[in-house]
Amino acid sequence: METSASSSAGVIVQSGKKKRTPTNPNNIFKPSSDSTTARNLCGIEWQAEHKTGTIAEFAAHWNSLTAKQKESYASRSKLVDAAKANVVEFIANLNGLST
């Protein structure tokens, strides 16, 4: 990632990267549909039971989980990532057969 020279205030600016505005913690929590991180997988389950739950409420839930509970989500995340990689490889093999 390229960075430009720092400004007089000492802030490093990354070229080509959009600045993200802070998220309002009172907004409704919406997990990503394509992210397979442990936190997002937990968020998908949590959101199913808390339809109008806020970002702050989910953050509190995630932070309240034990290390063992978070590790369970991390294991699921690894399984999902491995399954996605297998599907990509399978499709690539199918495409190779048709040419």
C-alpha positions as CSV (number, residue, x, y, z in Angstrom):
1,M,0.0,0.0,0.0
2,E,1.5,3.3,-1.0
3,T,1.6,6.2,1.4
4,S,2.3,9.8,0.7
5,A,4.6,12.0,2.7
6,S,3.2,13.0,6.1
7,S,1.7,16.4,6.4
8,S,2.7,19.0,8.9
9,A,0.3,17.6,11.4
10,G,2.1,14.2,11.2
11,V,-0.9,12.4,9.6
12,I,0.0,9.7,7.0
13,V,-2.4,9.7,4.0
14,Q,-2.9,6.4,2.1
15,S,-3.5,7.1,-1.5
16,G,-6.4,5.3,-3.1
17,K,-8.1,4.6,0.1
18,K,-11.5,6.1,1.1
19,K,-11.9,7.6,4.5
20,R,-14.5,5.7,6.5
21,T,-16.9,7.8,8.5
22,P,-17.6,6.7,12.0
23,T,-20.6,4.4,12.4
24,N,-23.5,5.5,14.5
25,P,-23.8,2.8,17.3
26,N,-27.5,3.4,17.4
27,N,-28.0,2.1,13.8
28,I,-29.5,-1.3,13.2
29,F,-26.8,-4.0,13.1
30,K,-26.5,-5.5,9.7
31,P,-23.9,-8.3,9.3
32,S,-22.2,-8.6,5.9
33,S,-23.6,-11.2,3.6
34,D,-20.3,-12.3,2.2
35,S,-17.8,-12.0,5.2
36,T,-16.9,-15.2,6.9
37,T,-15.0,-13.8,9.9
38,A,-15.8,-15.2,13.3
39,R,-17.4,-11.9,14.4
40,N,-19.6,-11.7,11.3
41,L,-20.8,-15.4,11.6
42,C,-21.7,-14.6,15.2
43,G,-23.5,-11.4,14.0
44,I,-25.6,-13.4,11.5
45,E,-26.9,-15.7,14.3
46,W,-27.4,-12.8,16.7
47,Q,-29.2,-10.6,14.1
48,A,-31.6,-13.5,13.3
49,E,-32.8,-13.3,17.0
50,H,-32.5,-9.5,17.4
51,K,-34.0,-8.0,14.2
52,T,-33.9,-4.4,15.5
53,G,-30.7,-4.8,17.5
54,T,-28.2,-2.0,17.3
55,I,-24.5,-2.0,16.4
56,A,-23.8,-1.1,20.1
57,E,-25.9,-4.0,21.3
58,F,-24.1,-6.5,19.1
59,A,-20.7,-5.1,20.1
60,A,-21.7,-5.6,23.8
61,H,-22.8,-9.2,22.9
62,W,-19.6,-10.0,21.1
63,N,-17.5,-8.5,23.9
64,S,-19.4,-10.6,26.4
65,L,-18.5,-13.9,24.8
66,T,-16.0,-16.2,26.4
67,A,-12.8,-17.1,24.6
68,K,-14.2,-20.6,24.1
69,Q,-17.3,-19.2,22.5
70,K,-15.3,-17.0,20.2
71,E,-13.1,-19.9,19.3
72,S,-16.2,-21.8,18.2
73,Y,-17.0,-19.1,15.7
74,A,-13.3,-19.0,14.6
75,S,-13.4,-22.7,13.9
76,R,-16.6,-22.3,11.8
77,S,-14.9,-19.4,10.0
78,K,-12.0,-21.7,9.0
79,L,-14.4,-24.4,7.8
80,V,-16.4,-21.9,5.7
81,D,-13.2,-20.5,4.1
82,A,-12.0,-24.0,3.3
83,A,-15.3,-25.0,1.8
84,K,-15.3,-21.8,-0.4
85,A,-11.7,-22.7,-1.6
86,N,-12.9,-26.2,-2.5
87,V,-15.8,-24.8,-4.5
88,V,-13.5,-22.5,-6.4
89,E,-11.1,-25.3,-7.1
90,F,-13.9,-27.6,-8.2
91,I,-15.3,-24.9,-10.6
92,A,-11.9,-24.3,-12.0
93,N,-11.5,-28.1,-12.6
94,L,-14.9,-28.2,-14.4
95,N,-13.9,-25.3,-16.6
96,G,-10.7,-27.1,-17.5
97,L,-12.6,-30.1,-18.6
98,S,-14.9,-28.2,-20.9
99,T,-12.1,-26.6,-22.9
